[in-house]
């Protein structure tokens, strides 16, 4: 029984003095961490405040000016940035998402403002879309390409052989050493095959970017996924030939268009020119796509290049839009009729804002308390 009452100490028991010393050291360490965090936050807050002030004044305005915004547009954009409390204002020139968020909120605020006249609203909405167009145009400058290695399959192209002619095609595959195009056909549907080594000029249009062209030569023929393929040499010297000024969006809505004639009225020095709309010559068409600069109309009765027209259509139901334009070119259709490419010559501010709202997909406004 004496053996069972014997006590064994396997671990040493810490003395009271050691515990107190350890506690004091840990408490001091925690205090240092808290103080350091507070000081760091104040320092960053101070720098952040100074940064915001610097951005919202000199640097912000210089960047806006370099993009092409005028004084009125810059001041209006500054008001929008302040009203929406953007933390990093400079990002608005490089972030499409942030730009849309700020401009949409501004647009909604204007449309919900009951103190503004309709005329004043239209002017401010026009300012919003002018700013959007200029900054978006700056975005597009940065997305250009210099090599055919970056052309995507499915891209429509126009082939122009050295002996003449223009033949539409598309990219079937972008290979390491060559570009594969669908073998073009003539009007009767017969495949066109030129000799190996024949020099070609190829042009294409990249969506939301620009038109490009390059010179190349034929390397040979084969099949890709059962389709006849024309293989051409890659090019690292793409020429950026044109840049679309206005963004387009598919519409597919019916329209009516009327021819316009320019007539001379009066005699001698009093002779003036007058535009006459032929309301009785009413033609039906379909607007395929639209931008703030013009539209494409598919119709069985295309009018010739250079003809002035009046166009009536709707983007939203029971909201009529009227625009005046000039036929820039006509593309024939395989079956009948053709597609007229029209440049707008006159559109009211109200109707132009409707077009912009649709093209940029700025949906109907929600309730907003922000004041611009």
VEXLO-356872 format. One line per 5 residues: number of its first residue (from 1); their letters; for each residue x negated, y, z negated of C-alpha. Coordinates in pm, 1 decimal. Layout:
<dozas>
NUM> a> X,Y,Z ~ ...
</dozas>
This chain:
<dozas>
1> xxxxx> 0.0,0.0,0.0 ~ -291.7,232.9,-64.1 ~ -404.1,169.1,293.5 ~ -62.9,281.8,432.5 ~ -79.1,617.5,252.2
6> xxxxx> -415.3,708.5,400.6 ~ -391.3,1022.4,633.9 ~ -591.4,1054.2,959.6 ~ -668.7,1396.6,1122.6 ~ -716.7,1356.4,1496.8
11> xxxxx> -699.4,1733.6,1586.1 ~ -861.4,2026.7,1413.8 ~ -615.7,2283.7,1270.1 ~ -676.4,2644.1,1386.6 ~ -739.7,2891.8,1110.7
16> xxxxx> -525.2,3205.1,1062.9 ~ -804.8,3449.6,1156.6 ~ -854.1,3294.7,1503.6 ~ -480.7,3315.3,1578.1 ~ -471.0,3686.8,1494.5
21> xxxxx> -773.0,3764.7,1711.6 ~ -622.3,3577.0,2010.0 ~ -289.5,3759.6,1969.8 ~ -454.6,4103.8,1959.7 ~ -660.1,4029.7,2274.9
26> xxxxx> -349.4,3912.5,2469.8 ~ -147.7,4217.2,2359.1 ~ -424.7,4449.8,2478.5 ~ -439.6,4272.5,2816.0 ~ -64.0,4309.0,2866.7
31> xxxxx> -76.2,4681.6,2779.5 ~ -354.4,4734.7,3035.2 ~ -148.0,4560.8,3308.8 ~ 162.1,4771.8,3237.7 ~ -30.3,5100.9,3233.7
36> xxxxx> -213.9,5008.7,3555.6 ~ 111.7,4921.9,3731.5 ~ 271.2,5253.1,3629.3 ~ -29.7,5454.9,3747.4 ~ -42.9,5264.8,4075.7
41> xxxxx> 327.7,5325.8,4138.7 ~ 289.7,5697.6,4073.9 ~ -8.3,5713.8,4305.1 ~ 174.5,5532.8,4586.3 ~ 484.3,5740.5,4530.8
46> xxxxx> 280.8,6057.9,4559.7 ~ 115.0,5937.1,4879.7 ~ 450.6,5822.4,5019.7 ~ 608.8,6160.8,4951.7 ~ 319.4,6343.8,5111.4
51> xxxxx> 330.7,6103.1,5409.6 ~ 703.6,6160.1,5463.8 ~ 656.0,6535.9,5456.6 ~ 367.1,6509.1,5702.9 ~ 568.0,6286.2,5941.2
56> xxxxx> 883.2,6498.2,5930.0 ~ 695.1,6810.2,6023.5 ~ 383.9,6833.5,6237.2 ~ 316.6,6473.6,6349.9 ~ 684.7,6392.0,6407.5
61> xxxxx> 740.3,6698.8,6624.5 ~ 420.1,6649.1,6822.3 ~ 510.7,6288.6,6899.2 ~ 863.2,6387.5,7004.3 ~ 724.8,6661.3,7227.9
66> xxxxx> 472.5,6425.4,7391.2 ~ 757.2,6188.6,7485.0 ~ 938.5,6472.4,7661.2 ~ 1196.3,6592.4,7409.2 ~ 1265.8,6965.3,7417.1
71> xxxxx> 1302.2,7192.9,7114.0 ~ 1680.2,7147.3,7081.7 ~ 1653.0,6766.8,7107.8 ~ 1367.7,6753.4,6854.8 ~ 1557.9,6962.9,6599.4
76> xxxxx> 1869.1,6749.0,6644.7 ~ 1672.2,6425.1,6607.5 ~ 1512.0,6560.7,6288.8 ~ 1858.8,6628.2,6145.1 ~ 1963.9,6272.6,6227.6
81> xxxxx> 1651.8,6127.4,6064.4 ~ 1705.4,6332.8,5747.9 ~ 2078.2,6256.5,5733.7 ~ 2017.7,5881.3,5768.0 ~ 1727.1,5893.7,5516.8
86> xxxxx> 1478.3,5705.5,5735.0 ~ 1178.4,5612.3,5518.3 ~ 929.9,5598.5,5806.2 ~ 1043.9,5854.0,6065.7 ~ 754.6,5784.8,6306.1
91> xxxxx> 884.4,5431.6,6366.5 ~ 1180.5,5577.4,6553.0 ~ 952.0,5629.4,6855.1 ~ 845.0,5264.9,6872.1 ~ 1131.9,5062.0,6722.9
96> xxxxx> 1434.5,5023.6,6951.3 ~ 1639.4,4878.8,6664.5 ~ 1570.8,5172.2,6430.8 ~ 1639.5,5422.1,6709.2 ~ 1976.0,5260.0,6787.8
101> xxxxx> 2070.7,5247.8,6418.9 ~ 2001.0,5619.8,6370.1 ~ 2168.4,5731.7,6694.1 ~ 2476.1,5511.5,6643.6 ~ 2531.1,5649.1,6295.8
106> xxxxx> 2497.0,5999.9,6434.0 ~ 2742.9,5922.9,6713.4 ~ 2996.9,5776.9,6470.2 ~ 2966.1,6078.6,6242.3 ~ 3030.1,6321.1,6528.6
111> xxxxx> 3331.7,6130.1,6658.9 ~ 3484.2,6114.2,6308.9 ~ 3424.2,6483.6,6236.6 ~ 3761.4,6661.3,6232.2 ~ 3606.9,7007.8,6197.8
116> xxxxx> 3436.1,7002.0,6541.1 ~ 3610.3,7097.8,6863.9 ~ 3619.2,6836.0,7142.1 ~ 3382.7,7047.3,7349.8 ~ 3128.7,7069.6,7066.0
121> xxxxx> 3153.7,6694.3,7008.6 ~ 3081.8,6618.9,7374.9 ~ 2776.2,6846.0,7369.6 ~ 2629.2,6675.2,7063.3 ~ 2706.9,6328.8,7197.9
126> xxxxx> 2529.2,6427.8,7519.9 ~ 2227.1,6526.0,7309.9 ~ 2224.9,6181.6,7147.5 ~ 2218.9,6005.2,7483.5 ~ 1954.1,6241.0,7624.4
131> xxxxx> 1730.9,6154.0,7328.8 ~ 1805.3,5782.3,7373.4 ~ 1719.2,5793.4,7742.6 ~ 1388.3,5979.1,7694.3 ~ 1263.0,5759.1,7409.3
136> xxxxx> 1375.8,5437.8,7583.8 ~ 1195.3,5550.2,7897.7 ~ 880.5,5578.7,7686.9 ~ 938.0,5218.9,7565.4 ~ 952.9,5097.9,7926.5
141> xxxxx> 619.7,5257.7,8012.8 ~ 455.0,5010.0,7774.4 ~ 609.6,4693.7,7920.3 ~ 458.2,4705.3,8268.0 ~ 263.3,4407.7,8404.7
146> xxxxx> -57.4,4393.0,8608.0 ~ -75.4,4026.0,8709.5 ~ 159.7,3779.4,8879.6 ~ 69.6,3531.1,8603.6 ~ 334.5,3714.2,8395.0
151> xxxxx> 617.4,3682.4,8650.2 ~ 892.4,3453.0,8516.5 ~ 1063.8,3168.8,8707.2 ~ 1397.0,3281.3,8848.2 ~ 1265.5,3628.7,8937.8
156> xxxxx> 1414.5,3746.9,9269.4 ~ 1155.5,3859.9,9525.3 ~ 1143.7,3995.7,9879.6 ~ 885.6,3839.0,10115.6 ~ 742.1,4048.2,10402.7
161> xxxxx> 503.7,3855.2,10633.5 ~ 233.1,4047.7,10821.5 ~ 409.8,4007.7,11157.7 ~ 728.1,4177.0,11026.8 ~ 1065.6,4102.3,10869.1
166> xxxxx> 1204.2,4086.1,10514.7 ~ 1325.2,3762.1,10355.1 ~ 1475.1,3720.1,10006.2 ~ 1351.2,3439.9,9782.1 ~ 1293.3,3363.2,9414.2
171> xxxxx> 1017.6,3227.5,9189.4 ~ 1050.1,2851.7,9129.9 ~ 744.7,2808.0,8908.6 ~ 446.0,3006.5,8783.2 ~ 145.8,2774.4,8797.5
176> xxxxx> -209.0,2831.0,8676.4 ~ -360.9,2867.1,9023.8 ~ -62.7,2974.7,9233.5 ~ 291.7,3107.7,9240.5 ~ 567.0,2884.4,9381.6
181> xxxxx> 850.0,3056.7,9569.8 ~ 1161.0,2904.9,9724.4 ~ 1103.8,2868.7,10100.3 ~ 1312.7,3150.0,10258.8 ~ 1566.6,3091.1,10535.1
186> xxxxx> 1686.7,3284.5,10837.9 ~ 2042.2,3398.4,10902.9 ~ 2139.8,3050.8,11027.9 ~ 2006.1,2878.7,10715.7 ~ 1690.7,2741.0,10881.3
191> xxxxx> 1375.6,2725.8,10667.3 ~ 1098.8,2971.1,10756.2 ~ 749.0,2824.7,10734.0 ~ 451.9,3036.0,10830.8 ~ 95.7,2915.1,10884.3
196> xxxxx> -135.1,2857.5,10591.1 ~ -343.1,3172.0,10531.2 ~ -72.6,3409.6,10657.8 ~ -83.4,3737.4,10466.6 ~ 232.1,3846.4,10284.7
201> xxxxx> 356.7,4147.7,10096.9 ~ 585.6,4053.9,9808.5 ~ 805.5,4299.5,9617.0 ~ 1031.1,4248.6,9315.2 ~ 1219.8,4440.3,9048.0
206> xxxxx> 1181.3,4366.7,8677.2 ~ 1493.5,4432.0,8468.7 ~ 1466.1,4748.3,8256.6 ~ 1119.1,4815.6,8394.0 ~ 1018.0,4903.8,8749.9
211> xxxxx> 961.6,4782.0,9103.7 ~ 634.1,4602.5,9185.6 ~ 455.3,4492.5,9502.1 ~ 141.6,4293.5,9580.0 ~ -40.8,4141.8,9875.6
216> xxxxx> -116.1,3770.6,9890.1 ~ -154.8,3479.3,10131.5 ~ 8.5,3142.1,10186.5 ~ -171.3,2843.6,10030.1 ~ 65.7,2569.4,10143.2
221> xxxxx> 403.6,2397.3,10100.9 ~ 550.3,2121.5,9884.7 ~ 855.7,2042.2,9673.2 ~ 937.3,2142.9,9313.1 ~ 1231.3,1968.2,9147.0
226> xxxxx> 1363.4,1873.7,9489.5 ~ 1346.4,2229.2,9627.8 ~ 1117.3,2333.1,9916.7 ~ 840.6,2549.6,9771.3 ~ 609.8,2806.0,9929.9
231> xxxxx> 281.2,2836.5,9737.1 ~ 108.5,3174.4,9737.1 ~ -206.6,3312.6,9579.2 ~ -185.0,3494.2,9244.0 ~ -262.4,3866.4,9234.1
236> xxxxx> -412.3,4076.0,8953.9 ~ -354.0,4406.5,9133.5 ~ 18.8,4469.0,9111.7 ~ 132.4,4808.8,9231.2 ~ 407.7,4969.5,9027.2
241> xxxxx> 606.6,5135.2,9303.1 ~ 913.9,5275.1,9135.4 ~ 1074.8,5304.8,8797.7 ~ 1448.8,5308.9,8743.7 ~ 1535.0,5627.1,8558.7
246> xxxxx> 1860.2,5504.3,8408.9 ~ 1941.6,5177.5,8236.3 ~ 2208.0,4969.2,8412.3 ~ 2470.3,4730.1,8278.9 ~ 2702.0,4487.6,8458.9
251> xxxxx> 3063.6,4606.6,8466.8 ~ 3273.3,4403.6,8718.1 ~ 3574.2,4637.3,8706.5 ~ 3805.3,4736.2,8996.7 ~ 3785.8,5086.9,9134.1
256> xxxxx> 3931.9,5307.8,9406.6 ~ 3713.1,5532.7,9616.4 ~ 3795.7,5811.0,9859.9 ~ 3576.0,5962.4,10135.7 ~ 3484.9,6330.8,10112.0
261> xxxxx> 3420.7,6557.8,10408.4 ~ 3239.4,6891.2,10407.4 ~ 3427.3,7147.3,10614.8 ~ 3342.0,7504.9,10709.2 ~ 3601.0,7763.6,10613.6
266> xxxxx> 3618.8,8122.4,10741.0 ~ 3421.4,8300.9,11011.1 ~ 3103.4,8503.7,11040.5 ~ 2943.7,8609.7,10714.4 ~ 3244.0,8486.0,10520.1
271> xxxxx> 3196.1,8131.5,10642.2 ~ 3163.4,7888.7,10350.7 ~ 3153.7,7512.9,10304.6 ~ 3429.9,7328.6,10125.9 ~ 3450.5,6968.4,10008.2
276> xxxxx> 3775.6,6796.4,10111.9 ~ 3879.3,6472.2,9940.0 ~ 4077.8,6243.1,10171.2 ~ 4324.5,6113.0,9912.2 ~ 4521.1,5916.3,10173.6
281> xxxxx> 4212.6,5711.6,10268.7 ~ 4211.7,5499.9,9958.1 ~ 3976.0,5198.8,9944.5 ~ 3958.9,4921.9,9687.7 ~ 3630.3,4795.6,9545.8
286> xxxxx> 3465.6,4640.0,9240.9 ~ 3197.0,4819.3,9041.5 ~ 2931.7,4549.5,8989.6 ~ 2703.6,4750.7,8762.9 ~ 2676.0,5106.2,8641.0
291> xxxxx> 2431.2,5355.9,8491.7 ~ 2438.7,5724.2,8408.5 ~ 2279.7,5784.6,8749.9 ~ 2505.9,5576.5,8972.4 ~ 2675.1,5244.8,9042.0
296> xxxxx> 2701.5,4954.4,9286.1 ~ 3039.1,4890.4,9451.6 ~ 3132.1,4567.7,9628.4 ~ 3401.5,4629.5,9889.8 ~ 3546.4,4504.0,10215.7
301> xxxxx> 3530.5,4862.2,10348.5 ~ 3180.9,4999.5,10278.2 ~ 3123.0,5357.6,10388.8 ~ 2800.3,5450.7,10571.8 ~ 2480.8,5577.7,10410.9
306> xxxxx> 2496.0,5948.3,10326.8 ~ 2875.7,5958.0,10286.2 ~ 3015.4,6151.0,9989.0 ~ 3286.7,5978.0,9785.8 ~ 3513.8,6019.8,9484.8
311> xxxxx> 3543.6,5715.2,9253.9 ~ 3825.5,5638.1,9009.6 ~ 3780.5,5353.5,8759.0 ~ 3818.5,5246.7,8396.7 ~ 3554.5,5124.2,8153.1
316> xxxxx> 3812.3,5078.7,7878.6 ~ 4178.8,5014.6,7946.1 ~ 4384.8,5330.8,7999.2 ~ 4075.8,5551.3,7972.9 ~ 4023.4,5680.8,8330.0
321> xxxxx> 3682.1,5787.6,8457.0 ~ 3626.1,6005.9,8762.3 ~ 3288.1,6045.7,8931.6 ~ 3160.6,6193.7,9255.0 ~ 2871.0,6038.4,9440.1
326> xxxxx> 2673.3,5980.9,9756.8 ~ 2616.1,5645.7,9927.3 ~ 2241.1,5583.8,9917.7 ~ 2235.2,5250.0,10098.6 ~ 2460.3,4959.5,10194.1
331> xxxxx> 2376.6,4589.9,10162.3 ~ 2576.9,4353.9,10380.5 ~ 2749.3,4048.9,10232.5 ~ 2734.2,3702.3,10393.1 ~ 3111.1,3667.3,10430.8
336> xxxxx> 3252.7,4016.0,10480.2 ~ 3211.8,4373.4,10364.5 ~ 2911.8,4485.9,10162.9 ~ 2773.9,4650.7,9850.1 ~ 2740.3,5030.0,9838.9
341> xxxxx> 2469.0,5171.7,9612.8 ~ 2599.4,5509.6,9500.6 ~ 2414.0,5795.5,9332.5 ~ 2634.7,6015.3,9114.8 ~ 2634.4,6381.2,9219.7
346> xxxxx> 2886.6,6517.1,8969.7 ~ 3033.6,6367.4,8650.7 ~ 3195.3,6558.9,8363.3 ~ 3021.8,6548.0,8023.7 ~ 3311.6,6351.6,7877.0
351> xxxxx> 3303.1,6087.0,8149.7 ~ 2922.5,6068.6,8143.8 ~ 2930.3,6008.4,7767.4 ~ 3175.3,5722.3,7824.8 ~ 2934.2,5566.6,8074.4
356> xxxxx> 2639.0,5608.4,7837.1 ~ 2837.9,5458.3,7547.7 ~ 2913.6,5150.1,7757.2 ~ 2566.5,5111.5,7910.2 ~ 2390.7,5133.2,7570.9
361> xxxxx> 2660.6,4917.5,7407.8 ~ 2734.8,5172.2,7136.0 ~ 3058.7,5023.5,7005.4 ~ 3358.3,5215.0,6873.5 ~ 3286.1,5417.7,6557.7
366> xxxxx> 3357.3,5311.5,6202.6 ~ 3442.9,5550.2,5918.7 ~ 3143.8,5770.9,5834.6 ~ 3087.2,6042.5,5577.3 ~ 2748.8,6152.8,5716.2
371> xx> 2746.8,6509.7,5846.4 ~ 2528.2,6624.3,6135.6
</dozas>
